[in-house]
Amino acid sequence: YLGRQTVAQQNACDTRSAVVAPGTGTPDFSQRELTGTVHTMRTFDFGWTLVTLTNGTVVHGEFEDGEMEYNLTYRFFGAWQHHGKYGPQFAVDSFVLAQAQTEAGTIAYLTRGGAGLTRGQAKKLWDAFGADAAKRLREEPAAAAETMGIEPAAAEHYAEKLRDAAKHEAATIELFGLFASRGFPRGAVKSCIRAWGE
């Protein structure tokens, strides 16, 4: 199942598609953020990974094995660069998991990316709350527990995982805003999060 494979398991996939989504033309080089869902990944021997998003746009950066998963949606922070051979590319400095608004994306977020629910539990939340499923679990775990048919303590555990993910996202965005265009090395945001937390 592709959605559960890691970067290393897909080294042989071909990502020689356009680096800018078809029909979008030249990107806005002042843009510092992209949101997209991972479609394919290819990691090279020197640690550099090309990630093709479902809309055809390609981003690149140095990602750890297993750090990113297929079919999950991420917010990428970085800057556009112009490659002499392949044209515009978005160079990623840091990224965070983003909550998708579709059923498939929300279920993937709740099962693999955020709370760690079973697919059946996530589906019940989607059926009850739609795109607000993650928000309802995070903010109203007791109501979510009733919807999923689980103990309130278990729902609170899942809710805490989502709260932690939200704090991580907020910290990453704030640090990226502070570091952008100030000459900090690539990976500085990630290093700060690891060293001092949120």
Contacts in CASP RR format, 6 or more apart in sequence:
PFRMAT RR
TARGET T0000
AUTHOR 0000-0000-0000
METHOD contacts of the structure
MODEL  1
YLGRQTVAQQNACDTRSAVVAPGTGTPDFSQRELTGTVHTMRTFDFGWTL
VTLTNGTVVHGEFEDGEMEYNLTYRFFGAWQHHGKYGPQFAVDSFVLAQA
QTEAGTIAYLTRGGAGLTRGQAKKLWDAFGADAAKRLREEPAAAAETMGI
EPAAAEHYAEKLRDAAKHEAATIELFGLFASRGFPRGAVKSCIRAWGE
2 70 0 8 1.000
2 71 0 8 1.000
3 69 0 8 1.000
3 70 0 8 1.000
3 71 0 8 1.000
3 108 0 8 1.000
3 112 0 8 1.000
4 69 0 8 1.000
4 70 0 8 1.000
4 112 0 8 1.000
5 70 0 8 1.000
6 65 0 8 1.000
6 66 0 8 1.000
6 69 0 8 1.000
7 41 0 8 1.000
7 43 0 8 1.000
7 49 0 8 1.000
7 63 0 8 1.000
7 65 0 8 1.000
7 66 0 8 1.000
7 67 0 8 1.000
7 68 0 8 1.000
8 43 0 8 1.000
8 65 0 8 1.000
8 66 0 8 1.000
10 40 0 8 1.000
10 41 0 8 1.000
10 42 0 8 1.000
10 43 0 8 1.000
10 70 0 8 1.000
11 42 0 8 1.000
11 43 0 8 1.000
12 42 0 8 1.000
13 40 0 8 1.000
13 41 0 8 1.000
13 42 0 8 1.000
14 40 0 8 1.000
14 42 0 8 1.000
15 40 0 8 1.000
15 41 0 8 1.000
15 42 0 8 1.000
15 50 0 8 1.000
15 51 0 8 1.000
15 52 0 8 1.000
15 58 0 8 1.000
17 52 0 8 1.000
17 56 0 8 1.000
17 58 0 8 1.000
18 56 0 8 1.000
18 58 0 8 1.000
19 57 0 8 1.000
19 58 0 8 1.000
19 83 0 8 1.000
19 86 0 8 1.000
19 87 0 8 1.000
19 88 0 8 1.000
19 89 0 8 1.000
19 90 0 8 1.000
20 26 0 8 1.000
20 27 0 8 1.000
20 57 0 8 1.000
20 58 0 8 1.000
20 87 0 8 1.000
20 88 0 8 1.000
21 53 0 8 1.000
21 55 0 8 1.000
21 56 0 8 1.000
21 57 0 8 1.000
22 56 0 8 1.000
24 57 0 8 1.000
26 88 0 8 1.000
27 80 0 8 1.000
27 88 0 8 1.000
27 90 0 8 1.000
28 80 0 8 1.000
29 79 0 8 1.000
29 80 0 8 1.000
29 88 0 8 1.000
31 80 0 8 1.000
32 77 0 8 1.000
32 78 0 8 1.000
32 79 0 8 1.000
32 176 0 8 1.000
32 177 0 8 1.000
32 180 0 8 1.000
33 75 0 8 1.000
33 76 0 8 1.000
33 77 0 8 1.000
33 78 0 8 1.000
34 53 0 8 1.000
34 57 0 8 1.000
34 59 0 8 1.000
34 75 0 8 1.000
34 76 0 8 1.000
34 90 0 8 1.000
35 73 0 8 1.000
35 74 0 8 1.000
35 75 0 8 1.000
35 76 0 8 1.000
35 98 0 8 1.000
36 53 0 8 1.000
36 54 0 8 1.000
36 55 0 8 1.000
36 57 0 8 1.000
36 73 0 8 1.000
36 74 0 8 1.000
36 75 0 8 1.000
36 76 0 8 1.000
36 98 0 8 1.000
37 53 0 8 1.000
37 54 0 8 1.000
37 71 0 8 1.000
37 72 0 8 1.000
37 73 0 8 1.000
37 74 0 8 1.000
37 100 0 8 1.000
37 105 0 8 1.000
38 51 0 8 1.000
38 52 0 8 1.000
38 53 0 8 1.000
38 54 0 8 1.000
38 68 0 8 1.000
38 69 0 8 1.000
38 70 0 8 1.000
38 71 0 8 1.000
38 72 0 8 1.000
38 73 0 8 1.000
38 74 0 8 1.000
39 52 0 8 1.000
39 53 0 8 1.000
39 54 0 8 1.000
39 56 0 8 1.000
39 70 0 8 1.000
39 71 0 8 1.000
40 51 0 8 1.000
40 52 0 8 1.000
40 70 0 8 1.000
41 49 0 8 1.000
41 50 0 8 1.000
41 51 0 8 1.000
41 52 0 8 1.000
41 68 0 8 1.000
41 70 0 8 1.000
42 49 0 8 1.000
42 50 0 8 1.000
43 49 0 8 1.000
43 63 0 8 1.000
43 65 0 8 1.000
44 50 0 8 1.000
47 62 0 8 1.000
48 60 0 8 1.000
48 61 0 8 1.000
48 62 0 8 1.000
49 60 0 8 1.000
49 61 0 8 1.000
49 62 0 8 1.000
49 63 0 8 1.000
50 58 0 8 1.000
50 59 0 8 1.000
50 60 0 8 1.000
51 58 0 8 1.000
51 59 0 8 1.000
51 60 0 8 1.000
51 61 0 8 1.000
51 63 0 8 1.000
51 68 0 8 1.000
51 92 0 8 1.000
52 58 0 8 1.000
53 59 0 8 1.000
57 90 0 8 1.000
58 89 0 8 1.000
58 90 0 8 1.000
59 76 0 8 1.000
59 89 0 8 1.000
59 90 0 8 1.000
59 91 0 8 1.000
59 92 0 8 1.000
60 89 0 8 1.000
60 90 0 8 1.000
60 91 0 8 1.000
60 92 0 8 1.000
61 91 0 8 1.000
61 92 0 8 1.000
61 186 0 8 1.000
62 186 0 8 1.000
62 187 0 8 1.000
63 92 0 8 1.000
68 74 0 8 1.000
68 95 0 8 1.000
69 108 0 8 1.000
69 112 0 8 1.000
69 113 0 8 1.000
71 104 0 8 1.000
71 105 0 8 1.000
71 108 0 8 1.000
72 97 0 8 1.000
72 100 0 8 1.000
72 105 0 8 1.000
72 108 0 8 1.000
72 109 0 8 1.000
72 112 0 8 1.000
72 113 0 8 1.000
73 97 0 8 1.000
73 98 0 8 1.000
73 99 0 8 1.000
73 100 0 8 1.000
73 105 0 8 1.000
73 109 0 8 1.000
74 95 0 8 1.000
74 96 0 8 1.000
74 97 0 8 1.000
74 98 0 8 1.000
75 95 0 8 1.000
75 96 0 8 1.000
75 97 0 8 1.000
75 98 0 8 1.000
75 169 0 8 1.000
75 173 0 8 1.000
76 90 0 8 1.000
76 92 0 8 1.000
76 95 0 8 1.000
77 92 0 8 1.000
77 93 0 8 1.000
77 94 0 8 1.000
77 95 0 8 1.000
77 172 0 8 1.000
77 173 0 8 1.000
77 176 0 8 1.000
77 180 0 8 1.000
77 189 0 8 1.000
78 90 0 8 1.000
78 91 0 8 1.000
78 92 0 8 1.000
78 93 0 8 1.000
78 94 0 8 1.000
78 176 0 8 1.000
78 180 0 8 1.000
79 90 0 8 1.000
79 91 0 8 1.000
79 93 0 8 1.000
80 88 0 8 1.000
80 89 0 8 1.000
80 90 0 8 1.000
80 91 0 8 1.000
81 88 0 8 1.000
81 89 0 8 1.000
81 90 0 8 1.000
81 91 0 8 1.000
82 88 0 8 1.000
82 89 0 8 1.000
83 89 0 8 1.000
91 186 0 8 1.000
93 176 0 8 1.000
93 179 0 8 1.000
93 186 0 8 1.000
93 187 0 8 1.000
93 188 0 8 1.000
93 189 0 8 1.000
94 172 0 8 1.000
94 175 0 8 1.000
94 176 0 8 1.000
94 187 0 8 1.000
94 189 0 8 1.000
94 190 0 8 1.000
95 172 0 8 1.000
96 168 0 8 1.000
96 169 0 8 1.000
96 172 0 8 1.000
96 173 0 8 1.000
97 109 0 8 1.000
97 113 0 8 1.000
97 114 0 8 1.000
97 165 0 8 1.000
97 169 0 8 1.000
98 169 0 8 1.000
99 106 0 8 1.000
99 109 0 8 1.000
99 134 0 8 1.000
100 106 0 8 1.000
100 108 0 8 1.000
100 109 0 8 1.000
101 131 0 8 1.000
102 131 0 8 1.000
103 126 0 8 1.000
103 130 0 8 1.000
106 122 0 8 1.000
106 126 0 8 1.000
106 130 0 8 1.000
106 131 0 8 1.000
106 133 0 8 1.000
106 134 0 8 1.000
107 119 0 8 1.000
107 122 0 8 1.000
107 123 0 8 1.000
107 126 0 8 1.000
109 134 0 8 1.000
110 116 0 8 1.000
110 117 0 8 1.000
110 121 0 8 1.000
110 122 0 8 1.000
110 125 0 8 1.000
110 133 0 8 1.000
110 134 0 8 1.000
110 137 0 8 1.000
111 117 0 8 1.000
111 118 0 8 1.000
111 119 0 8 1.000
111 122 0 8 1.000
113 165 0 8 1.000
114 134 0 8 1.000
114 161 0 8 1.000
114 162 0 8 1.000
114 165 0 8 1.000
115 134 0 8 1.000
115 137 0 8 1.000
115 158 0 8 1.000
115 159 0 8 1.000
115 161 0 8 1.000
115 162 0 8 1.000
116 158 0 8 1.000
116 161 0 8 1.000
117 125 0 8 1.000
117 148 0 8 1.000
117 158 0 8 1.000
121 148 0 8 1.000
121 150 0 8 1.000
122 133 0 8 1.000
124 147 0 8 1.000
124 148 0 8 1.000
124 149 0 8 1.000
125 133 0 8 1.000
125 134 0 8 1.000
125 136 0 8 1.000
125 137 0 8 1.000
125 144 0 8 1.000
125 147 0 8 1.000
125 148 0 8 1.000
126 133 0 8 1.000
128 136 0 8 1.000
128 147 0 8 1.000
129 135 0 8 1.000
129 136 0 8 1.000
129 147 0 8 1.000
134 162 0 8 1.000
136 143 0 8 1.000
136 144 0 8 1.000
137 144 0 8 1.000
137 155 0 8 1.000
137 158 0 8 1.000
137 159 0 8 1.000
137 162 0 8 1.000
138 159 0 8 1.000
138 162 0 8 1.000
138 163 0 8 1.000
138 166 0 8 1.000
139 159 0 8 1.000
141 152 0 8 1.000
141 155 0 8 1.000
141 156 0 8 1.000
141 158 0 8 1.000
141 159 0 8 1.000
142 152 0 8 1.000
142 155 0 8 1.000
144 155 0 8 1.000
144 158 0 8 1.000
144 159 0 8 1.000
145 151 0 8 1.000
145 152 0 8 1.000
145 154 0 8 1.000
145 155 0 8 1.000
145 156 0 8 1.000
148 155 0 8 1.000
167 198 0 8 1.000
168 193 0 8 1.000
168 198 0 8 1.000
170 198 0 8 1.000
171 193 0 8 1.000
171 197 0 8 1.000
171 198 0 8 1.000
172 189 0 8 1.000
172 193 0 8 1.000
175 188 0 8 1.000
175 189 0 8 1.000
175 192 0 8 1.000
175 193 0 8 1.000
176 189 0 8 1.000
179 188 0 8 1.000
179 189 0 8 1.000
END
